[in-house]
Amino acid sequence: MAEAPILYQWDGEAMIPAAQHWARQADRQFVVGERYRMVEHHDRSANSHRHFFACIHDAWQNLPDRMLEQYPTSEHLRKKALIWKGYRDERSIVCASAAEAQRVAAFVKPMDDFAVVTVKDAVVRVWTAKSQSVKAMGRKEFQDSKSDVLDFVDDLLGVERGDTARTGRDAA
């Protein structure tokens, strides 16, 4: 697993760890005399994060009653949207028979209320939503997933794309 980015300050000649904490982290992470490539890290916007979750919650509150069984909470809506838009981890289990695949799927499904579990012939496929935590998703991937999920929700609600994002601004 990659280490967290270290915060540096440019002094006009060198990158200096911004505080003693970052200097200790650099000592643990790097070897004196080695060369390292540096890339700029852009932190994710907390406002964008809050806006996204407010949009999802607001959209969930406006779902038609017929959809509430499939999306009983806003978290179900968010995670299923992530899965269907491709922000997912996939696992396949090949079973000896179609009957065994049905049993395996029935066993796997309760392990994650948000997972999409499908059976085709003797193969069980399990899709789980990728985490959108700051640690798991950088700024660009989060923004891409946010846009894709909000488009999914707009399509689900049958509204013009962008409506959910605009409505969520008021709620954020």
N, C-alpha and C positions, 0 to 999 in steps of 0.2 A: 504494500500500500504506500502511496506517495505521502511524503511529509507535507504538513501545512506550509503554505508560503511564508517566508520570513519577511518581516517589514523592515525595509532599509530606507535610509535618507541619503540623497546625493549631496555631497559637500563641495562639489565642483571638481574633485579629483578622484574620489572613491565612493563606493557604496558602503555606508557605515550602518550597522544594525541600529535601529531606531531607539532601542532601550536595552537594558541589561538582560532582560528576559530573552530578547531576540538574539543577543550575542551568545548566550548559553545554548540556545537552540541551534545556532549556526555551528558552534563548536561540536555539538553532538552529531550534526548532520554532514559536515564537510571535513575534508582533510586539508591541512595547511599545505600550500604549494601546488595543489591540484588546480586544474582549470575547470570551470563550470560555465555552461551557457545559461543566460538569464533571459527570461521573458517577463513582460509586464503582466501582472495579474489584476483583473478588474473585479472588484467585489460586487456581489449581487445587491441590487437595491432592495432595502427593507420595505420601501413604499410599494414597489412592484409586487413583492411577495404578499403584502397585506391586501393590495388591490385584487390580486388573483383569488385569494381565499374568500374575500368578500363577494366577488363576482360569482364564484361557485355556490356559496351559501345562498345568495339572493336568487340565483337561477334555480337551485333546488327547491326553494320555497315557492317558486312559480311553476313547478312541474305539474302537468295534469295528473289527476288522481290515478289514472290507468298506468302511470309510469312509476308510482311510488313503491310498488312491489319489487320492481327491478332495481330501483334506487331508493332504498328506505332512509338513507342519510345523505348529507352532502358529501361525506367521505366516500360513500359508494359511487356517487356520481363522478367525483374527481378521479378515483382510481380506475373505474371502468373506462372513463374517457381516455386516461393515459394509456391503458392497455390497447384500446381500439385504435388509437392514433400511433401506436408503435413504440411507445415508451414503456417497454416491458421486458421482463426476463422470461425466457421460454425454456420449458423442460418437456421432454418426451419420454414416455415409459412404454416400451414394447412388451406386450404380454403374450402369453402362449395361445390365448383364444380371445374372441370377442366377449365371451361371458366373463372371463377373468378381467378384461379391460373395464367392463362395467363395475365389477367389484372394487377394483383399484380406484377408479374415479370416485365411487361412493365413499371410499376410505379417505381419499385425498381432499375432497371438496370441503369438509368441515375444518380443515387445518387453516384455511384462509378465507374468510367471508367475502373478500374482495376479488379472489382469483376467478379466472375464467377457465373452466375445466371442460374439455371436449373429448369425445371418444369417436374414433373412426376405425372400424374393423377391430384390430387388436392393439391399437395405439392410443394411449392417453396423452393428451397435450395439456399442459398446465401453464397458463400465462399469469404472471403477477406484475403489478405496477412497479415501475422504477421509483425509487425514493426521490423526492424533490428537495430533500434537505440541502442546506448550503454545502455540506461536506460531499454529498453524493452528486450534485449537479452544479456545474459552474454557471456563470451568468448567461452565456449564449445558449446553452442547452435548456436552462430554465426558461429563458424568454421564448425559445422555439416551442417548448412544451406548453407554455402558457398560451401562446397564440393558437396552437393546434387544438388544445383542449377547449378553449373558448369558442373556436369555430365549430367544434363538435357539438358543444352545448347549444349554440345558436341554431345549428341544423336540427338538433333534437327538438328544440322548442318551436321550430318552424318560423324563426324570426330572421331578419336581415343580419348578415355577418357583421359583427362589431357592436350589436345592440347589447349583448351581455356585458361587454367591457365598459360600454358607456354607462349602463345602469349601475355597474359595480363601483364606478368612481364616486357616486353619491353615497354608497354604503361604506366605502373604505375610510 
